[in-house]
Amino acid sequence: MTIVLGTPNADGMREARGVLREWQYDGAPMQLHPGDIGWNYRFGTAETAAVVRTWSRDGRLLAVGMLDSPTVLRITVAPDAFRDEDLARRLVEDLSLPERGVLPAGAVSVEAPLGLLLHDLLTEEGWGLDEPWTPLFRDLAEAVEDPGARIERMGAEQAQDFADVLRSAFNTSRPTRDYWHAMTAGPFSADARCLGACDDQGNVAAVVTVWSAGPGKPGLVEPMGVHADHRGRGYGRAITLAGAAALREMGSSSVRVCTLSSNVGGVATYRAAGFEARPEIGDRIRKA
């Protein structure tokens, strides 16, 4: 059967969310998570649908991708289709031909889970590897230790605090209070919790958003940040522990996150919160 590339409508987004939830399991490599798309809803519903791509055969979704930017695609595949040759070759075609509407000509990158036949074919086509990332995982079978800080669940009244911490943590002017409102209005928001760790004066020092994929599935941390004024005081560990505990309450079996290996402080923070670092991975890149 022919493999069909699509950009989903509202119904298609619900279907994509459903299969992404199904495809998560504890032994899976780091891969696109429904929470990744949920976090993208901070840009708006129409904007998020416009950057999602799906590949299906005979009405069944086999792969889901999301453009993090016009030149960066994050993609994952149904567990039983990791070595599907027809799918892998179609993906290479769609990634290589700008007229297909996935990636433009020139320098681009693709994040895909290890084990895909796609990697072998991209290597044959001359694609290289970008800088390394470190995946980190924590099992949630046992109770999570006390974070040692006051933790609040963040609602609409804390939307500005949420944005302020992220702006400071990532040294960017982009996050606004509208991020929180748009994200929580999106169809993936029921799977999310936003938490804040407060200092002794009640100021929000760190924030995290965590995403469930359903009971018995791994959850995701995306994003976590500590305000620059509060770094080095344990708030990163505290808010990460709080996020892990929230996911356990929501039924998640484990929690995962991936950060650039060059972000030594970030890796150390997650390890301090009980995460285990796995072997490094790298995006596939095609140079201009």
C-alpha positions in Angstrom: 0.0 0.0 0.0 1.1 3.6 -0.7 2.5 5.6 2.2 0.7 8.9 2.5 2.3 12.1 3.9 -0.1 14.5 5.6 -0.5 17.6 7.7 -3.3 16.8 10.2 -6.5 18.8 10.9 -8.0 18.8 14.4 -9.2 15.2 14.1 -5.8 14.2 12.8 -4.1 15.9 15.8 -6.2 13.8 18.2 -5.2 10.7 16.3 -1.5 11.7 16.3 -1.7 12.3 20.1 -3.3 8.9 20.5 -0.6 7.0 18.7 2.2 8.9 20.3 0.8 7.9 23.7 0.6 4.2 22.5 4.1 4.3 21.2 5.7 5.3 24.5 7.1 2.5 26.7 9.8 2.3 29.3 12.3 0.4 27.2 11.9 2.7 24.2 14.8 5.0 23.1 14.4 8.7 23.5 11.7 9.7 21.0 9.1 12.3 20.2 6.6 12.4 23.1 3.0 13.7 23.1 4.3 16.3 25.6 6.7 17.7 22.9 3.7 18.6 20.8 1.7 19.7 23.9 4.5 22.2 24.7 4.4 23.5 21.2 0.8 24.6 21.7 2.2 27.7 23.5 2.4 29.1 19.9 -1.2 28.4 19.2 -3.5 25.6 18.0 -3.3 26.5 14.2 0.5 27.1 14.4 1.0 23.7 16.1 -1.1 21.7 13.6 0.8 23.4 10.8 4.2 22.0 11.9 3.0 18.4 12.5 3.6 15.8 9.8 2.2 12.3 9.6 2.9 9.2 7.5 0.3 6.5 7.1 -0.4 3.4 5.2 -3.8 1.9 4.6 -5.2 4.3 7.1 -2.8 3.5 9.9 -0.3 6.1 11.2 3.2 4.8 11.0 5.2 7.9 11.8 4.6 11.3 13.4 7.0 14.3 13.1 7.0 17.9 14.4 9.0 20.8 13.0 10.8 22.5 15.9 11.8 25.1 13.4 11.6 25.2 9.6 14.9 23.3 9.4 14.6 20.9 12.4 12.3 17.9 12.4 11.7 15.6 15.4 10.1 12.3 14.4 9.2 8.9 15.7 7.8 5.7 14.3 5.5 3.0 15.4 7.5 0.4 17.4 6.7 -2.4 14.9 7.9 -0.2 12.0 11.4 0.7 13.1 12.9 -1.5 10.4 10.1 -1.1 7.8 12.0 -0.5 4.6 9.2 1.0 2.6 8.6 3.5 5.3 12.3 4.3 5.8 12.8 4.9 2.1 9.7 7.1 1.9 10.9 9.1 4.9 14.3 9.7 3.2 12.6 10.9 0.1 10.3 13.3 2.0 13.2 14.7 4.0 15.3 15.2 0.9 12.9 16.8 -1.5 11.9 20.4 -0.5 8.7 20.2 -2.7 7.3 17.5 -0.3 6.9 20.3 2.3 8.8 18.7 5.2 12.3 20.3 5.1 13.8 23.0 2.9 16.9 22.7 0.8 20.2 23.4 2.5 21.3 22.7 6.0 18.7 20.8 8.1 18.6 18.3 11.0 16.4 15.4 12.1 16.0 14.0 15.5 14.9 10.4 15.4 15.1 7.5 17.9 18.0 5.1 17.7 17.2 1.8 16.0 15.3 3.2 13.0 16.3 1.9 9.6 16.0 5.6 8.7 19.5 6.2 10.3 21.1 3.6 8.0 19.6 5.2 4.9 20.5 8.7 5.9 24.1 7.6 6.5 24.1 6.2 3.0 22.9 9.6 1.7 25.8 11.4 3.4 24.0 12.8 6.5 26.2 13.3 9.5 25.8 13.7 13.2 25.3 16.9 15.1 26.5 17.7 18.7 25.7 15.1 21.3 22.7 15.0 23.6 22.3 13.1 26.8 19.1 11.2 27.5 18.2 10.8 31.2 15.6 8.5 32.7 14.2 7.8 36.2 12.0 4.9 37.2 9.0 5.9 39.2 8.1 2.5 40.8 9.2 3.9 44.2 8.0 7.0 45.9 10.0 10.2 45.0 11.9 11.9 47.8 10.8 15.2 49.3 12.1 18.1 47.2 13.0 20.2 50.2 11.3 23.3 48.9 7.8 24.7 48.8 6.1 23.6 45.6 3.0 25.2 44.0 0.9 24.0 41.2 0.9 27.0 38.8 -2.4 28.3 37.5 -3.4 31.3 35.4 -2.5 33.7 38.2 1.1 32.5 38.0 1.4 32.8 34.2 3.7 35.8 34.4 5.9 34.1 37.0 6.1 31.1 34.7 7.2 33.3 31.8 9.7 35.3 33.9 11.5 32.3 35.1 11.8 30.7 31.6 13.0 34.0 30.2 15.7 34.2 32.8 16.6 30.5 32.7 17.1 30.3 29.0 18.3 33.9 28.5 15.6 34.7 26.0 12.8 37.3 25.6 10.4 35.0 23.9 8.3 33.5 26.8 5.3 35.6 27.8 2.3 34.9 30.0 0.4 34.1 26.8 2.6 30.9 26.5 0.9 29.4 29.6 -2.6 30.4 28.5 -2.2 29.0 25.0 -0.5 25.8 26.2 -3.2 25.1 28.7 -6.0 25.8 26.2 -4.5 23.2 23.9 -6.0 19.6 23.5 -2.9 18.0 25.2 -3.1 20.1 28.4 -5.0 17.5 30.3 -1.8 15.5 30.4 0.3 18.3 31.8 1.1 19.9 35.1 3.0 23.2 35.7 4.8 23.5 39.0 6.9 26.2 40.7 9.4 26.0 43.5 9.4 29.0 45.8 12.1 30.7 47.9 11.6 31.7 51.5 9.9 35.0 50.4 7.4 33.2 48.2 9.1 34.2 44.9 9.0 31.5 42.1 12.6 30.4 41.7 12.2 27.5 39.3 9.4 26.0 37.1 8.8 22.7 35.4 6.1 21.4 33.0 5.6 17.7 33.0 3.6 15.6 30.5 2.0 12.2 31.0 1.5 9.8 28.2 -1.1 7.9 30.3 -0.9 5.3 33.1 2.0 2.9 32.8 3.8 5.0 30.3 6.9 7.2 30.6 6.3 10.9 31.3 8.3 13.8 30.0 10.0 16.9 31.5 9.6 19.8 29.1 10.7 22.4 30.0 12.5 22.9 33.4 14.2 26.1 34.3 15.7 28.0 37.2 15.7 31.8 37.5 19.3 33.2 37.2 18.9 34.9 40.6 18.4 31.5 42.2 20.9 29.2 40.6 23.2 27.1 42.7 20.7 26.8 45.6 19.2 23.4 44.8 16.0 24.7 43.1 16.7 22.8 39.9 16.8 19.5 41.8 13.8 20.4 43.9 11.5 21.3 41.0 12.7 18.2 39.0 11.8 16.0 42.0 8.4 17.7 42.3 7.8 17.1 38.6 8.7 13.4 38.9 6.4 13.0 41.9 3.6 14.7 40.0 4.0 12.3 37.1 4.0 9.3 39.5 0.7 10.6 40.9 -0.6 10.8 37.4 0.3 7.1 36.9 3.5 7.5 34.9 5.9 4.5 35.1 9.0 6.6 34.6 10.2 10.0 33.6 12.6 11.1 30.8 14.3 14.2 29.5 17.1 14.9 27.0 19.5 17.8 27.2 22.6 18.9 25.3 25.7 17.1 26.7 27.4 20.5 26.7 24.8 21.6 29.3 26.9 20.2 32.1 24.9 21.9 34.8 21.6 20.6 33.4 22.9 17.0 33.2 24.2 17.3 36.8 20.8 18.7 38.0 18.9 15.8 36.6 21.4 13.2 37.9 21.1 14.9 41.4 17.3 14.3 41.1 17.8 10.6 40.6 17.9 10.4 36.8 20.3 7.9 35.1 22.2 9.2 32.1 22.1 6.9 29.0 24.6 6.8 26.1 24.7 10.0 24.1 22.7 10.5 20.9 23.0 13.1 18.1 20.6 14.6 15.6 21.2 13.7 11.9 22.4 16.7 9.9 22.6 17.6 6.2 24.9 20.4 5.5 24.2 23.1 3.0 
